[in-house]
C-alpha cells in the first residue's frame, strides 16, 4: 500500500453519473496507481444531499490514513 493508507480502499463519489468519472484524466491515473499498489477503488454516485450542497460534477475522494498532513 502507498504510504499512510490504513486500509487498501479508496472511495470516489461524484455528483452525477458514475460513468462521468471517466471524463476526468486524473481518475484513470488514480485507477492505475491503486491497481499497482493493490488498492481497490469503490466508485459511487454522491448522495442527493451531498450533490445539492457541493454542486453538479463535484468529485470527492475518501480514504483512511494515519493522520499525516496532506499537501493539496
C-alpha positions as CSV (number, residue, x, y, z in Angstrom):
1,X,0.0,0.0,0.0
2,X,1.0,3.6,-0.6
3,X,2.5,5.4,2.4
4,X,-0.1,6.2,5.1
5,X,-3.1,4.2,4.0
6,X,-4.6,2.2,6.8
7,X,-6.8,0.1,4.5
8,X,-6.4,-0.9,0.9
9,X,-9.5,1.1,-0.2
10,X,-10.2,4.4,-1.9
11,X,-13.8,5.7,-2.1
12,X,-14.7,8.1,-5.0
13,X,-18.1,9.7,-5.4
14,X,-19.4,12.0,-8.0
15,X,-22.4,14.4,-8.1
16,X,-23.5,12.8,-11.3
17,X,-23.4,9.5,-13.1
18,X,-20.5,7.2,-12.1
19,X,-19.6,6.8,-15.8
20,X,-18.8,10.5,-15.8
21,X,-15.7,9.8,-13.7
22,X,-14.0,8.6,-16.9
23,X,-14.1,12.2,-18.2
24,X,-11.5,13.2,-15.6
25,X,-8.0,12.5,-16.7
26,X,-6.8,12.1,-13.1
27,X,-9.3,9.3,-12.5
28,X,-7.6,6.8,-14.9
29,X,-4.3,7.7,-13.3
30,X,-5.7,7.1,-9.8
31,X,-7.0,3.7,-11.1
32,X,-3.6,2.8,-12.4
33,X,-1.8,3.8,-9.2
34,X,-4.3,2.0,-7.0
35,X,-4.0,-1.2,-9.1
36,X,-0.2,-1.1,-9.0
37,X,-0.4,-0.9,-5.1
38,X,-3.2,-3.4,-4.5
39,X,-5.7,-0.7,-3.5
40,X,-9.3,-1.1,-4.5
41,X,-11.3,1.8,-5.8
42,X,-15.0,1.9,-4.9
43,X,-16.9,4.4,-7.1
44,X,-20.4,5.6,-6.4
45,X,-23.0,8.3,-7.1
46,X,-22.9,11.0,-4.4
47,X,-25.9,11.3,-2.1
48,X,-28.6,13.8,-3.1
49,X,-27.7,15.9,-0.1
50,X,-24.0,16.0,-0.9
51,X,-24.7,16.7,-4.6
52,X,-27.0,19.6,-3.7
53,X,-24.5,21.1,-1.3
54,X,-21.4,20.5,-3.4
55,X,-22.8,21.0,-6.9
56,X,-23.1,19.0,-10.1
57,X,-20.0,17.3,-11.2
58,X,-18.2,17.5,-7.9
59,X,-15.9,14.6,-7.1
60,X,-14.9,13.6,-3.6
61,X,-12.2,11.1,-2.6
62,X,-12.2,9.3,0.8
63,X,-9.5,7.1,2.4
64,X,-8.3,6.1,5.8
65,X,-4.8,7.5,6.6
66,X,-2.5,7.8,9.6
67,X,-3.3,11.4,10.1
68,X,-0.4,12.8,8.1
69,X,-0.9,16.3,6.8
70,X,-1.7,16.3,3.1
71,X,-0.5,19.0,0.7
72,X,-3.2,19.7,-1.9
